[in-house]
Structure formats: C-alpha cells, structure tokens
C-alpha cells in the first residue's frame, strides 16, 4: 500500500474480507507534480574590463611624447613620429586615439588638468595667498599652456565636453586664487583673471614649433617681473577695466 492510501475492510458476499481503497480526491485539472514558475530578468550589465597596466602605460607614453613634439614642432607632427618617440607601434597610437584631433585634445586636457591640480595644491599647501598665485603662474608656464592652447582653435571643436570641463576647472581655480590674494590685501584691485592669462600666454611664448625651447631661460624671469607688478599696493592705475575670462572668449 502506498503511504498516501488508506483503506477499510468490508465483508463480501462470500463472507471474506476485502480491502476498499479510498484514494484522496484530486482534481484532474491540477497537476500532481509541483509546477515550476519561470521568470525572466533583464540581462546583467557587466562592467567593461579595466585596461591593463601596460595598456595604460602605453597610453601615457603616447600623450607625453605627443606633448613634447607638439611643443617642439607644432600640432601637425606625423603621428608615426609620435609613435616612434613613445616607443610603441603605429597601431597602438590609433587604438588609443582614432585621429589627430583626439590626441591633441587629450594632450591639451591633460595639461589643463595638471595646471588645475597645481592651483589646487597651491591653495591647500601655502598660507600665503600671493605665493599660491605665483606658483600657479610658473607651473602654467612649465606646462607650455601658451604653446599648446592655441592648437585648440586650429584642430578641433572648442566646445568638446572634455575640453569644456577642463577649462571650467582651471578658470574656477584661477578665480579662487586671485580672490584669496585680493582678500589678503596682496593683489591689486584693478586686475582680473583675463589679465593674468593674457600675460602668461604672452610671456611664455613663442608658440609651439618656433623654437620656444630656446627662450626658457627668459620665461620665469619675465613672469616674475609681471607678478611683482600685480602686488598691492599698486604704484599706478591701469588704463581700462579688469579683463575677465569671458572677455577673452569674446575677443
């Protein structure tokens, strides 16, 4: 007898006993086996694999080599030459940067980001507001901002999101540095961020590809002369009004 069956004995016509099996009532429409419910879910979004360390190193070597060569020879240096200086194959360059514009943009963005980092560190590390401003200006010259930034308008969209984000970070930090020095009474009142950037660009020229490495010994000397002229109290009044960064964009 199956464990699920029960029975009672009842006499038959010959006087013997038989077993009447009483089975549990089941609905024929109901399956006797447990049904499985199948649910579907959206496919799991897997994160893209992180680049390998050697791939990251190669990318950084390409950007470093490109920055050096853009400064020395201008933005139209052959990419094959960039690959040669970086010590990688041509395919590696194009795998990271599909065209020249992408490489130039990465170089300029990295330079601007390092300049912003210098400003940030200057704000955090020094208690002297004007010293922080001086450090930012000299680092900007070392990063070849004047040589590299003119390449923007001649090579790619100036409104590219990556470039725009880097530009905003730099501009915000410049304004913080100048406002801090002004509140400390160390910066003259009649100068603006645009005045600062025009001077940095002019004093750290000539542009890329025109022998700019030959004037390195003059750059920081002339920048310091300019910075001393920014100190308060001002010995004379400047003509015109302070130049803003927006003034530069509209010029």
PyMOL commands that set and color helices and strands:
alter all, ss='L'
color gray80, all
select helices_A, chain A and resi 53-73+79-86+90-96+100-125+129-142+145-149+151-155+161-183+193-203+212-230+245-250
alter helices_A, ss='H'
color red, helices_A
select strands_A, chain A and resi 6-11+17-22
alter strands_A, ss='S'
color yellow, strands_A
deselect
rebuild
show_as cartoon
